[in-house]
């Protein structure tokens, strides 16, 4: 079930500007394009904002792992013969 159907707002296109914690939970201040800003408070904050997480960096939480790696190969080739199973394109 999507988070929005569970009553959980999902904010996209906004950046976290401040993270704080008190005895009642966690607060996050955010900003969007223009002068739009806001503040939300909740019992938990999950840092699902990528490898260079602002949510993790602002309060100084270390990243215990290492940067991910990705390998890719691209090729532009012409086959000497065409398989009978492959449809010809023009």
N, CA, C and O atoms as CSV, one atom per row, in Angstrom:
chain,resi,resn,atom,element,x,y,z
A,1,UNK,N,N,0.848,-1.176,0.000
A,1,UNK,CA,C,0.000,0.000,0.000
A,1,UNK,C,C,0.900,1.246,0.000
A,1,UNK,O,O,1.801,1.343,0.833
A,2,UNK,N,N,0.677,2.194,-0.909
A,2,UNK,CA,C,1.478,3.419,-0.947
A,2,UNK,C,C,1.350,4.213,0.356
A,2,UNK,O,O,0.318,4.173,1.026
A,3,UNK,N,N,2.414,4.929,0.694
A,3,UNK,CA,C,2.423,5.722,1.917
A,3,UNK,C,C,1.285,6.739,1.956
A,3,UNK,O,O,0.678,6.953,3.005
A,4,UNK,N,N,0.998,7.360,0.823
A,4,UNK,CA,C,-0.063,8.368,0.798
A,4,UNK,C,C,-1.423,7.783,1.149
A,4,UNK,O,O,-2.265,8.474,1.723
A,5,UNK,N,N,-1.646,6.516,0.809
A,5,UNK,CA,C,-2.907,5.861,1.174
A,5,UNK,C,C,-2.962,5.533,2.660
A,5,UNK,O,O,-4.035,5.268,3.201
A,6,UNK,N,N,-1.817,5.549,3.313
A,6,UNK,CA,C,-1.756,5.325,4.759
A,6,UNK,C,C,-1.770,6.640,5.534
A,6,UNK,O,O,-1.624,6.651,6.756
A,7,UNK,N,N,-1.949,7.755,4.807
A,7,UNK,CA,C,-1.992,9.052,5.456
A,7,UNK,C,C,-0.621,9.664,5.715
A,7,UNK,O,O,-0.502,10.621,6.481
A,8,UNK,N,N,0.419,9.114,5.078
A,8,UNK,CA,C,1.772,9.624,5.266
A,8,UNK,C,C,2.116,10.524,4.085
A,8,UNK,O,O,2.136,10.059,2.945
A,9,UNK,N,N,2.387,11.799,4.337
A,9,UNK,CA,C,2.735,12.677,3.214
A,9,UNK,C,C,4.121,12.358,2.675
A,9,UNK,O,O,5.043,12.093,3.445
A,10,UNK,N,N,4.269,12.384,1.363
A,10,UNK,CA,C,5.556,12.200,0.709
A,10,UNK,C,C,5.891,13.523,0.051
A,10,UNK,O,O,5.141,14.011,-0.794
A,11,UNK,N,N,7.012,14.101,0.434
A,11,UNK,CA,C,7.402,15.412,-0.081
A,11,UNK,C,C,8.522,15.236,-1.103
A,11,UNK,O,O,9.578,14.690,-0.785
A,12,UNK,N,N,8.291,15.694,-2.315
A,12,UNK,CA,C,9.293,15.618,-3.373
A,12,UNK,C,C,9.595,17.035,-3.855
A,12,UNK,O,O,8.755,17.928,-3.740
A,13,UNK,N,N,10.785,17.233,-4.389
A,13,UNK,CA,C,11.157,18.542,-4.901
A,13,UNK,C,C,11.408,19.554,-3.796
A,13,UNK,O,O,11.337,20.761,-4.029
A,14,UNK,N,N,11.698,19.076,-2.606
A,14,UNK,CA,C,11.980,19.947,-1.471
A,14,UNK,C,C,13.296,19.515,-0.856
A,14,UNK,O,O,13.674,18.348,-0.953
A,15,UNK,N,N,13.991,20.436,-0.229
A,15,UNK,CA,C,15.268,20.086,0.389
A,15,UNK,C,C,15.207,20.331,1.890
A,15,UNK,O,O,14.607,21.301,2.354
A,16,UNK,N,N,15.829,19.449,2.628
A,16,UNK,CA,C,15.886,19.556,4.080
A,16,UNK,C,C,16.918,20.620,4.440
A,16,UNK,O,O,18.045,20.588,3.946
A,17,UNK,N,N,16.534,21.558,5.297
A,17,UNK,CA,C,17.444,22.627,5.704
A,17,UNK,C,C,17.865,22.517,7.163
A,17,UNK,O,O,18.876,23.096,7.562
A,18,UNK,N,N,17.097,21.777,7.963
A,18,UNK,CA,C,17.421,21.640,9.382
A,18,UNK,C,C,16.757,20.390,9.939
A,18,UNK,O,O,15.634,20.050,9.568
A,19,UNK,N,N,17.467,19.711,10.837
A,19,UNK,CA,C,16.939,18.532,11.518
A,19,UNK,C,C,17.194,18.713,13.007
A,19,UNK,O,O,18.296,19.087,13.409
A,20,UNK,N,N,16.181,18.449,13.829
A,20,UNK,CA,C,16.352,18.566,15.267
A,20,UNK,C,C,15.587,17.481,16.003
A,20,UNK,O,O,14.666,16.873,15.458
A,21,UNK,N,N,15.974,17.250,17.236
A,21,UNK,CA,C,15.314,16.233,18.043
A,21,UNK,C,C,15.084,16.797,19.435
A,21,UNK,O,O,15.936,17.500,19.978
A,22,UNK,N,N,13.930,16.486,20.011
A,22,UNK,CA,C,13.637,16.864,21.386
A,22,UNK,C,C,12.950,15.692,22.072
A,22,UNK,O,O,12.872,14.603,21.503
A,23,UNK,N,N,12.463,15.895,23.256
A,23,UNK,CA,C,11.829,14.822,24.009
A,23,UNK,C,C,10.540,14.311,23.396
A,23,UNK,O,O,10.054,13.247,23.780
A,24,UNK,N,N,9.973,15.055,22.444
A,24,UNK,CA,C,8.714,14.664,21.808
A,24,UNK,C,C,8.887,14.078,20.416
A,24,UNK,O,O,7.902,13.654,19.812
A,25,UNK,N,N,10.110,14.040,19.886
A,25,UNK,CA,C,10.309,13.478,18.558
A,25,UNK,C,C,11.328,14.234,17.743
A,25,UNK,O,O,12.293,14.778,18.280
A,26,UNK,N,N,11.109,14.267,16.447
A,26,UNK,CA,C,12.048,14.834,15.484
A,26,UNK,C,C,11.358,15.925,14.683
A,26,UNK,O,O,10.197,15.784,14.300
A,27,UNK,N,N,12.083,17.024,14.431
A,27,UNK,CA,C,11.574,18.109,13.599
A,27,UNK,C,C,12.456,18.272,12.373
A,27,UNK,O,O,13.675,18.115,12.444
A,28,UNK,N,N,11.832,18.586,11.257
A,28,UNK,CA,C,12.547,18.820,10.006
A,28,UNK,C,C,12.037,20.113,9.404
A,28,UNK,O,O,10.829,20.307,9.266
A,29,UNK,N,N,12.948,20.992,9.048
A,29,UNK,CA,C,12.588,22.197,8.301
A,29,UNK,C,C,12.994,21.963,6.858
A,29,UNK,O,O,14.038,21.369,6.588
A,30,UNK,N,N,12.167,22.432,5.930
A,30,UNK,CA,C,12.407,22.193,4.512
A,30,UNK,C,C,12.155,23.454,3.719
A,30,UNK,O,O,11.487,24.378,4.183
A,31,UNK,N,N,12.699,23.480,2.511
A,31,UNK,CA,C,12.494,24.595,1.597
A,31,UNK,C,C,12.260,24.044,0.201
A,31,UNK,O,O,12.794,23.000,-0.173
A,32,UNK,N,N,11.461,24.760,-0.550
A,32,UNK,CA,C,11.186,24.408,-1.948
A,32,UNK,C,C,11.560,25.611,-2.807
A,32,UNK,O,O,11.995,26.640,-2.289
A,33,UNK,N,N,11.390,25.478,-4.105
A,33,UNK,CA,C,11.680,26.599,-4.994
A,33,UNK,C,C,10.877,27.815,-4.582
A,33,UNK,O,O,9.756,27.696,-4.086
A,34,UNK,N,N,11.456,28.978,-4.790
A,34,UNK,CA,C,10.784,30.199,-4.369
A,34,UNK,C,C,10.968,30.405,-2.881
A,34,UNK,O,O,12.006,30.050,-2.321
A,35,UNK,N,N,9.973,30.974,-2.245
A,35,UNK,CA,C,10.050,31.278,-0.819
A,35,UNK,C,C,9.281,30.280,0.037
A,35,UNK,O,O,9.038,30.548,1.213
A,36,UNK,N,N,8.893,29.143,-0.520
A,36,UNK,CA,C,8.107,28.169,0.219
A,36,UNK,C,C,8.988,27.416,1.208
A,36,UNK,O,O,9.991,26.813,0.826
A,37,UNK,N,N,8.608,27.456,2.473
A,37,UNK,CA,C,9.320,26.725,3.514
A,37,UNK,C,C,8.294,26.054,4.415
A,37,UNK,O,O,7.105,26.372,4.363
A,38,UNK,N,N,8.751,25.145,5.225
A,38,UNK,CA,C,7.841,24.482,6.146
A,38,UNK,C,C,8.588,23.750,7.239
A,38,UNK,O,O,9.813,23.635,7.218
A,39,UNK,N,N,7.822,23.262,8.188
A,39,UNK,CA,C,8.387,22.505,9.298
A,39,UNK,C,C,7.427,21.376,9.617
A,39,UNK,O,O,6.216,21.587,9.686
A,40,UNK,N,N,7.956,20.189,9.809
A,40,UNK,CA,C,7.147,19.040,10.198
A,40,UNK,C,C,7.762,18.412,11.437
A,40,UNK,O,O,8.966,18.514,11.668
A,41,UNK,N,N,6.924,17.766,12.224
A,41,UNK,CA,C,7.381,17.111,13.448
A,41,UNK,C,C,6.790,15.717,13.483
A,41,UNK,O,O,5.628,15.523,13.126
A,42,UNK,N,N,7.578,14.748,13.907
A,42,UNK,CA,C,7.085,13.384,13.990
A,42,UNK,C,C,7.897,12.578,14.985
A,42,UNK,O,O,8.851,13.075,15.583
A,43,UNK,N,N,7.504,11.337,15.150
A,43,UNK,CA,C,8.206,10.473,16.096
A,43,UNK,C,C,9.462,9.856,15.500
A,43,UNK,O,O,10.369,9.466,16.236
A,44,UNK,N,N,9.528,9.761,14.159
A,44,UNK,CA,C,10.677,9.148,13.494
A,44,UNK,C,C,11.041,9.940,12.239
A,44,UNK,O,O,10.194,10.610,11.647
A,45,UNK,N,N,12.293,9.855,11.849
A,45,UNK,CA,C,12.764,10.422,10.588
A,45,UNK,C,C,13.650,9.367,9.934
A,45,UNK,O,O,14.591,8.873,10.555
A,46,UNK,N,N,13.355,9.027,8.701
A,46,UNK,CA,C,14.118,8.014,7.983
A,46,UNK,C,C,14.906,8.711,6.876
A,46,UNK,O,O,14.335,9.434,6.059
A,47,UNK,N,N,16.215,8.489,6.854
A,47,UNK,CA,C,17.099,9.114,5.865
A,47,UNK,C,C,17.123,8.289,4.587
A,47,UNK,O,O,18.031,7.483,4.384
A,48,UNK,N,N,16.142,8.482,3.734
A,48,UNK,CA,C,16.061,7.766,2.450
A,48,UNK,C,C,16.360,8.730,1.310
A,48,UNK,O,O,15.735,8.660,0.252
A,49,UNK,N,N,17.305,9.619,1.522
A,49,UNK,CA,C,17.568,10.643,0.521
A,49,UNK,C,C,18.902,10.452,-0.197
A,49,UNK,O,O,19.508,11.422,-0.651
A,50,UNK,N,N,19.355,9.216,-0.299
A,50,UNK,CA,C,20.495,8.911,-1.148
A,50,UNK,C,C,21.821,8.790,-0.436
A,50,UNK,O,O,21.919,8.935,0.783
A,51,UNK,N,N,22.845,8.520,-1.237
A,51,UNK,CA,C,24.180,8.239,-0.717
A,51,UNK,C,C,24.792,9.430,0.004
A,51,UNK,O,O,25.536,9.252,0.969
A,52,UNK,N,N,24.496,10.621,-0.440
A,52,UNK,CA,C,25.030,11.837,0.184
A,52,UNK,C,C,23.915,12.501,0.990
A,52,UNK,O,O,23.608,13.677,0.793
A,53,UNK,N,N,23.326,11.751,1.880
A,53,UNK,CA,C,22.134,12.113,2.631
A,53,UNK,C,C,22.275,13.395,3.443
A,53,UNK,O,O,23.117,13.484,4.337
A,54,UNK,N,N,21.451,14.380,3.128
A,54,UNK,CA,C,21.383,15.597,3.930
A,54,UNK,C,C,20.804,15.282,5.297
A,54,UNK,O,O,21.261,15.817,6.307
A,55,UNK,N,N,19.801,14.418,5.335
A,55,UNK,CA,C,19.149,14.053,6.600
A,55,UNK,C,C,20.157,13.409,7.554
A,55,UNK,O,O,20.078,13.619,8.764
A,56,UNK,N,N,21.087,12.640,7.033
A,56,UNK,CA,C,22.102,12.008,7.870
A,56,UNK,C,C,23.245,12.971,8.168
A,56,UNK,O,O,23.795,12.933,9.269
A,57,UNK,N,N,23.618,13.831,7.227
A,57,UNK,CA,C,24.758,14.716,7.377
A,57,UNK,C,C,24.497,15.866,8.355
A,57,UNK,O,O,25.370,16.193,9.160
A,58,UNK,N,N,23.316,16.482,8.299
A,58,UNK,CA,C,23.028,17.635,9.160
A,58,UNK,C,C,23.237,17.353,10.646
A,58,UNK,O,O,23.872,18.166,11.318
A,59,UNK,N,N,22.738,16.246,11.193
A,59,UNK,CA,C,22.992,16.001,12.612
A,59,UNK,C,C,24.348,15.340,12.887
A,59,UNK,O,O,24.663,15.049,14.042
A,60,UNK,N,N,25.156,15.097,11.845
A,60,UNK,CA,C,26.483,14.521,12.037
A,60,UNK,C,C,26.499,13.009,12.178
A,60,UNK,O,O,27.438,12.460,12.754
A,61,UNK,N,N,25.488,12.326,11.670
A,61,UNK,CA,C,25.440,10.863,11.741
A,61,UNK,C,C,26.398,10.275,10.710
A,61,UNK,O,O,26.272,10.580,9.524
A,62,UNK,N,N,27.348,9.445,11.123
A,62,UNK,CA,C,28.316,8.900,10.172
A,62,UNK,C,C,27.698,7.856,9.252
A,62,UNK,O,O,26.662,7.267,9.558
A,63,UNK,N,N,28.351,7.644,8.129
A,63,UNK,CA,C,27.961,6.595,7.197
A,63,UNK,C,C,28.960,5.463,7.367
A,63,UNK,O,O,30.119,5.617,6.981
A,64,UNK,N,N,28.551,4.327,7.933
A,64,UNK,CA,C,29.491,3.265,8.265
A,64,UNK,C,C,29.946,2.418,7.075
A,64,UNK,O,O,30.847,1.591,7.213
A,65,UNK,N,N,29.348,2.613,5.945
A,65,UNK,CA,C,29.688,1.786,4.781
A,65,UNK,C,C,30.666,2.483,3.863
A,65,UNK,O,O,31.444,3.334,4.294
A,66,UNK,N,N,30.623,2.116,2.599
A,66,UNK,CA,C,31.465,2.751,1.590
A,66,UNK,C,C,30.582,3.122,0.410
A,66,UNK,O,O,29.473,2.608,0.265
A,67,UNK,N,N,31.073,4.000,-0.415
A,67,UNK,CA,C,30.311,4.456,-1.577
A,67,UNK,C,C,30.010,3.280,-2.499
A,67,UNK,O,O,30.842,2.388,-2.666
A,68,UNK,N,N,28.838,3.279,-3.088
A,68,UNK,CA,C,28.459,2.224,-4.019
A,68,UNK,C,C,29.224,2.340,-5.327
A,68,UNK,O,O,29.735,3.405,-5.672
A,69,UNK,N,N,29.293,1.254,-6.033
A,69,UNK,CA,C,29.962,1.240,-7.331
A,69,UNK,C,C,29.011,0.672,-8.370
A,69,UNK,O,O,28.178,-0.185,-8.075
A,70,UNK,N,N,29.151,1.166,-9.581
A,70,UNK,CA,C,28.335,0.657,-10.666
A,70,UNK,C,C,29.210,0.532,-11.903
A,70,UNK,O,O,29.956,1.452,-12.239
A,71,UNK,N,N,29.119,-0.581,-12.564
A,71,UNK,CA,C,29.853,-0.791,-13.811
A,71,UNK,C,C,28.848,-0.940,-14.939
A,71,UNK,O,O,27.774,-1.515,-14.759
A,72,UNK,N,N,29.203,-0.420,-16.096
A,72,UNK,CA,C,28.312,-0.523,-17.250
A,72,UNK,C,C,29.151,-0.673,-18.516
A,72,UNK,O,O,30.290,-0.211,-18.581
A,73,UNK,N,N,28.573,-1.319,-19.508
A,73,UNK,CA,C,29.224,-1.492,-20.800
A,73,UNK,C,C,28.216,-1.099,-21.872
A,73,UNK,O,O,27.054,-1.503,-21.824
A,74,UNK,N,N,28.669,-0.312,-22.832
A,74,UNK,CA,C,27.816,0.065,-23.958
A,74,UNK,C,C,28.538,-0.352,-25.241
A,74,UNK,O,O,29.762,-0.256,-25.334
A,75,UNK,N,N,27.778,-0.809,-26.213
A,75,UNK,CA,C,28.389,-1.241,-27.466
A,75,UNK,C,C,27.503,-0.855,-28.638
A,75,UNK,O,O,26.276,-0.920,-28.552
A,76,UNK,N,N,28.132,-0.456,-29.728
A,76,UNK,CA,C,27.434,-0.172,-30.975
A,76,UNK,C,C,28.081,-1.086,-32.005
A,76,UNK,O,O,29.199,-0.824,-32.449
A,77,UNK,N,N,27.384,-2.168,-32.393
A,77,UNK,CA,C,28.008,-3.144,-33.265
A,77,UNK,C,C,27.105,-3.555,-34.410
A,77,UNK,O,O,25.887,-3.385,-34.374
A,78,UNK,N,N,27.747,-4.100,-35.420
A,78,UNK,CA,C,27.048,-4.637,-36.584
A,78,UNK,C,C,27.377,-6.115,-36.665
A,78,UNK,O,O,28.546,-6.500,-36.652
A,79,UNK,N,N,26.338,-6.948,-36.748
A,79,UNK,CA,C,26.549,-8.395,-36.809
A,79,UNK,C,C,26.888,-8.814,-38.237
A,79,UNK,O,O,26.323,-8.287,-39.195
A,80,UNK,N,N,27.807,-9.760,-38.374
A,80,UNK,CA,C,28.208,-10.256,-39.684
A,80,UNK,C,C,27.069,-11.018,-40.349
A,80,UNK,O,O,26.907,-10.949,-41.568
A,81,UNK,N,N,26.286,-11.739,-39.568
A,81,UNK,CA,C,25.128,-12.464,-40.090
A,81,UNK,C,C,23.955,-12.221,-39.155
A,81,UNK,O,O,24.129,-11.923,-37.973
A,82,UNK,N,N,22.752,-12.355,-39.712
A,82,UNK,CA,C,21.552,-12.141,-38.916
A,82,UNK,C,C,20.938,-13.473,-38.574
A,82,UNK,O,O,20.833,-14.356,-39.425
A,83,UNK,N,N,20.536,-13.620,-37.344
A,83,UNK,CA,C,19.875,-14.828,-36.891
A,83,UNK,C,C,18.476,-14.889,-37.490
A,83,UNK,O,O,17.843,-13.852,-37.686
A,84,UNK,N,N,17.998,-16.068,-37.778
A,84,UNK,CA,C,16.651,-16.234,-38.305
A,84,UNK,C,C,15.606,-15.863,-37.240
A,84,UNK,O,O,14.450,-15.610,-37.579
A,85,UNK,N,N,15.998,-15.829,-35.969
A,85,UNK,CA,C,15.081,-15.513,-34.868
A,85,UNK,C,C,14.926,-14.020,-34.638
A,85,UNK,O,O,14.022,-13.600,-33.916
A,86,UNK,N,N,15.799,-13.201,-35.243
A,86,UNK,CA,C,15.782,-11.763,-35.011
A,86,UNK,C,C,15.143,-11.076,-36.205
A,86,UNK,O,O,15.553,-11.278,-37.348
A,87,UNK,N,N,14.136,-10.264,-35.927
A,87,UNK,CA,C,13.426,-9.551,-36.980
A,87,UNK,C,C,14.307,-8.432,-37.507
A,87,UNK,O,O,14.937,-7.721,-36.724
A,88,UNK,N,N,14.364,-8.262,-38.854
A,88,UNK,CA,C,15.170,-7.223,-39.463
A,88,UNK,C,C,14.526,-5.857,-39.228
A,88,UNK,O,O,13.302,-5.728,-39.230
A,89,UNK,N,N,15.372,-4.833,-39.024
A,89,UNK,CA,C,14.906,-3.452,-38.903
A,89,UNK,C,C,15.596,-2.623,-39.951
A,89,UNK,O,O,16.695,-2.956,-40.394
A,90,UNK,N,N,14.959,-1.546,-40.351
A,90,UNK,CA,C,15.587,-0.666,-41.355
A,90,UNK,C,C,15.841,0.691,-40.793
A,90,UNK,O,O,16.362,1.561,-41.491
